[in-house]
Amino acid sequence: MEVIIQPNQEAAAALVARIVAHDLRANPHLVLGLATGSTMECVYRHLVRLHQTEQLDFSLCSTFNLDEYVGLFPSDPNAYRHYMDRHLFRHVNVDPRNTHLPNGLATDLEAECRHYEAMIQRFGGIDLQLLGIGKAGHIGFNEPLSALRSRTRVKALTPTTLKQNAPLFGGEDKMPRRAITMGVGTIIEARRCVLLATGDSKADVIAQAVEGPITSMVTATALQLHPRCTVIVDEAAGAQLKEQEYYRWIFDNEPEWEGYR
């Protein structure tokens, strides 16, 4: 795992976008795993800008989102399909047929989960997986006690997640209680993972995820097992990391990051 500390949220998101752009230019058929949430909005804004100003080409890539709420229509303002359309898909030249999210309206949810897992495999697996982190330490909707080898499945949301996301729905009573999510095992099979976290509210959980013990209570800790995972934070989110000086030295001195500084 590598940790990169950037001065602020804008710089952190811009770096994530440059990583995506680099990999997409190197492999136009990139299979890209996508995340949602307010942290990612800035990343997608940068990617749209790169498409418009530098002709970043999405036409041959494929995408798979981490998760979707159970019971929401794709047109619902809180559905992740609607989020992706609003923040990225409508503004770049990605083929809509190659954009995939779990179907939270499926009659047989277990069959839908198996189908989604099989689709990822059919596309050859995910090349680059973008991740955020919830306040409960989850990646995707892999809430505490999610098995570290878990696959795509339906998960009940914790009170912490419900409270965190409730303002978007106008209250907890209006929120779905379940979501379909890629499993922890599905996520860490991606060839590369990039996790973005910003703001002081994420400082404690980032410290646990990066420097704490591997535990199913904080599913992001499973990324410590990944052979190529980069965690990008702003100063606020990285404030509780013990090895900040080391992380800064790596970014400032390693040749791999020369073109990103």
Order of alpha helices (4+ residues) and beta strands (2+ residues): beta-alpha-beta-alpha-beta-beta-alpha-beta-alpha-beta-beta-alpha-beta-alpha-beta-alpha-beta-alpha
